Amino acid sequence: MTVYRFYALSNRTCKTLAVAPIPFPIRPEREKEIFSSRGAALDLLLDELQLYLIDHPEDALLYKEAAARLATAEGIRRGEDGFHEHASHYFELGLALAPENLALRCNLALALQAAGRLDDAIRQYRFLLNEPAVSGQFLVLIPAAKLFLDCGDPVTAHQILKHCASFMPVDHEFWELYADARERCGIARRKLPKQKKIEGKLFASSVNDTGKAAIKKNFCPACGNRLKPGARFCGGCGHAL
């Protein structure tokens, strides 16, 4: 059986990563490689932990939280450096120990998408779409919608974007994506009625403090949808107002 020694991270590292000061298993021959004057190599530390838990699965619960935090930190670092496949490896490692950790799963889906592992990314996104806590995570939902649209599932993409549209994002690219999804779903933009029939509907006059008539748009000039007060984009077609 493989021999391990146990080493604790420095108090500074534990505080920075919000990790409990528990001892991590390391094979003696890897000690110098993992610990140096530059600090602990988290990637190697996690790899050692993964090997250790294969032989000692009963200790998985003990390392669950710490491993999830270390895996998140290392995965984000690898992703920022452009190594998305490596990033996904560490997110997967953390998720294996903490499958309920939605932050890890969100990061994993994004890393898989960036690494070109689209089928794997879609599986993660489908899981996340059933989690209420993710309903407001635009940084995850928008990439998910793009992926579903690119992979030939405009219906799912449209459902995601329709939900996001209810929050009235002001990003013009979002509305272009939303319009694309609608069109691919066969949802045609409503034709603008004849001008003579809507002259009195597109604009409504209200009197301000000075008694002058102020013009206020009530309907979108592109598709005819009724507008929300103060809207900068049409919620129906995404037209900038």
C-alpha positions in Angstrom: 0.0 0.0 0.0 1.2 3.5 -0.8 2.8 5.4 2.1 1.6 8.9 2.8 2.6 11.6 5.1 0.3 14.4 6.2 1.1 18.1 5.9 -1.0 21.1 6.8 -1.1 24.2 4.7 0.3 27.5 6.2 -2.1 29.6 8.2 -1.8 32.3 5.5 -2.8 29.9 2.7 -5.7 28.6 4.8 -6.9 32.1 5.5 -6.6 33.2 1.8 -8.6 30.2 0.5 -10.9 30.0 3.5 -9.8 26.4 4.0 -9.8 24.6 7.4 -6.3 23.7 8.5 -6.6 20.0 8.0 -3.6 17.8 7.1 -3.3 16.7 3.4 -1.9 13.4 2.4 1.3 13.5 0.3 3.7 10.8 -0.8 7.2 11.5 0.7 8.8 11.7 -2.7 6.5 14.5 -3.8 7.1 16.7 -0.7 9.8 19.0 -2.2 7.9 19.3 -5.5 4.7 20.4 -3.8 6.2 22.7 -1.1 8.7 25.4 -2.2 9.6 28.9 -1.3 6.8 30.1 -3.6 4.2 28.3 -1.5 2.2 25.1 -2.0 1.4 23.8 -5.5 -2.3 23.4 -5.2 -2.6 21.4 -8.4 -0.2 18.7 -7.2 -1.7 18.8 -3.7 -5.1 18.0 -5.2 -3.7 15.3 -7.4 -2.2 13.6 -4.3 -5.5 13.9 -2.5 -7.3 12.3 -5.4 -4.8 9.3 -5.4 -5.2 9.0 -1.6 -9.0 8.9 -1.7 -8.9 6.0 -4.2 -7.3 3.9 -1.4 -9.2 5.6 1.4 -12.7 6.5 0.2 -13.9 6.6 3.8 -12.0 9.9 4.2 -13.8 11.7 1.4 -16.2 13.5 3.7 -13.3 14.8 5.8 -11.8 16.5 2.7 -15.0 17.5 1.0 -15.2 21.2 1.8 -11.4 21.9 1.6 -11.0 20.0 -1.7 -14.0 21.9 -3.2 -12.4 25.2 -2.3 -8.9 24.3 -3.5 -10.3 22.8 -6.7 -12.3 26.0 -7.4 -9.3 28.2 -6.9 -7.0 26.0 -9.0 -9.6 25.6 -11.8 -10.2 29.3 -12.0 -6.5 30.0 -12.2 -6.0 27.5 -15.0 -9.0 28.9 -16.8 -7.7 32.5 -16.6 -4.4 31.2 -18.1 -6.3 29.7 -21.0 -5.9 26.0 -20.0 -9.6 25.2 -20.0 -9.1 21.4 -20.2 -6.9 21.5 -17.1 -9.4 23.8 -15.4 -12.2 21.3 -16.1 -10.1 18.5 -14.6 -9.9 20.3 -11.2 -13.6 21.4 -11.3 -14.5 17.7 -11.9 -12.3 16.6 -9.1 -13.9 19.0 -6.6 -17.4 18.1 -7.9 -16.7 14.4 -7.4 -16.4 15.2 -3.6 -19.1 17.9 -3.5 -21.7 17.2 -6.2 -24.1 19.6 -4.6 -21.7 22.6 -5.1 -23.4 24.6 -7.8 -20.5 27.1 -8.1 -18.2 24.2 -9.0 -20.7 22.9 -11.5 -21.2 26.3 -13.1 -17.5 26.7 -13.5 -17.2 23.2 -14.9 -19.9 23.8 -17.5 -18.1 27.0 -18.7 -14.7 25.3 -18.7 -16.0 22.4 -20.7 -17.6 24.7 -23.2 -14.4 26.7 -23.6 -12.4 23.5 -24.0 -14.7 22.3 -26.8 -16.2 19.5 -24.9 -19.7 20.6 -25.9 -21.7 17.4 -25.2 -20.3 17.4 -21.6 -21.0 21.1 -21.2 -24.6 20.6 -22.3 -25.1 17.9 -19.8 -23.9 20.2 -17.0 -26.0 23.1 -18.2 -29.2 20.8 -18.3 -28.5 19.9 -14.7 -28.1 23.6 -13.7 -31.2 24.7 -15.5 -33.2 22.7 -13.0 -31.7 24.5 -10.1 -33.6 27.6 -8.9 -30.4 29.2 -7.5 -29.0 29.5 -11.0 -32.0 31.4 -12.4 -30.3 34.8 -11.9 -26.8 33.8 -13.0 -26.6 35.6 -16.3 -22.8 34.8 -16.6 -23.8 31.1 -16.9 -27.2 31.4 -18.6 -26.1 33.4 -21.6 -23.2 31.1 -22.5 -25.6 28.2 -22.0 -28.1 29.7 -24.4 -25.4 30.3 -27.0 -24.3 26.7 -26.8 -27.8 25.3 -27.1 -28.4 27.6 -30.1 -25.1 26.6 -31.8 -25.8 22.9 -31.1 -29.2 22.9 -32.8 -31.5 23.3 -29.8 -33.1 26.8 -30.3 -36.1 25.9 -28.2 -34.0 25.5 -25.0 -32.0 28.6 -25.9 -35.2 30.6 -26.4 -36.6 29.4 -23.0 -33.4 30.5 -21.3 -33.3 33.9 -23.0 -37.0 34.5 -22.5 -36.4 34.1 -18.8 -33.4 36.5 -18.9 -35.4 39.0 -20.9 -37.8 39.4 -18.0 -35.0 41.2 -16.2 -34.7 43.7 -19.1 -30.9 43.4 -19.6 -29.5 46.4 -21.5 -26.8 44.5 -23.4 -27.5 44.9 -27.2 -25.8 41.6 -27.9 -28.3 39.8 -25.7 -31.2 41.1 -27.7 -29.6 40.1 -30.9 -29.1 36.6 -29.5 -32.7 36.6 -28.3 -34.0 37.7 -31.7 -31.9 34.9 -33.4 -33.3 32.3 -31.0 -36.9 33.5 -31.7 -36.4 33.3 -35.4 -34.9 29.8 -35.3 -37.9 28.7 -33.2 -40.1 30.0 -36.0 -41.4 32.9 -33.9 -41.9 35.6 -36.5 -41.7 39.3 -35.6 -45.1 40.9 -35.7 -45.6 43.1 -38.7 -46.0 46.8 -38.0 -49.6 47.8 -38.6 -50.3 50.4 -41.3 -49.3 53.9 -40.3 -52.7 55.4 -40.7 -54.2 52.9 -38.2 -51.7 53.5 -35.5 -50.9 57.2 -35.6 -52.8 57.7 -32.4 -51.4 54.6 -30.7 -47.6 54.8 -31.2 -47.3 58.0 -29.2 -49.3 59.5 -26.3 -49.1 63.1 -25.2 -48.9 64.1 -21.6 -48.7 67.6 -20.1 -45.6 68.4 -18.0 -45.2 71.0 -15.3 -44.6 73.8 -17.9 -47.8 72.9 -19.7 -45.9 71.7 -22.8 -46.8 68.4 -24.5 -44.3 65.7 -23.8 -44.1 62.8 -26.2 -43.9 59.3 -24.7 -43.6 56.1 -26.6 -46.1 53.4 -25.7 -45.4 51.0 -28.5 -42.3 49.6 -30.1 -41.8 51.3 -33.6 -40.3 48.0 -34.9 -42.8 45.4 -33.9 -45.7 47.2 -32.3 -45.3 45.5 -28.9 -46.5 47.6 -25.9 -43.5 49.0 -24.0 -42.8 49.0 -20.3 -42.4 52.5 -18.8 -38.8 53.7 -19.1 -37.7 50.7 -21.2 -34.5 51.1 -23.3 -35.2 48.0 -25.4 -38.3 46.3 -26.7 -39.0 43.2 -24.7 -40.6 41.6 -27.8 -38.0 42.1 -30.5 -35.1 43.7 -28.7 -35.2 46.9 -30.7 -33.2 49.7 -29.1 -35.4 52.6 -28.2 
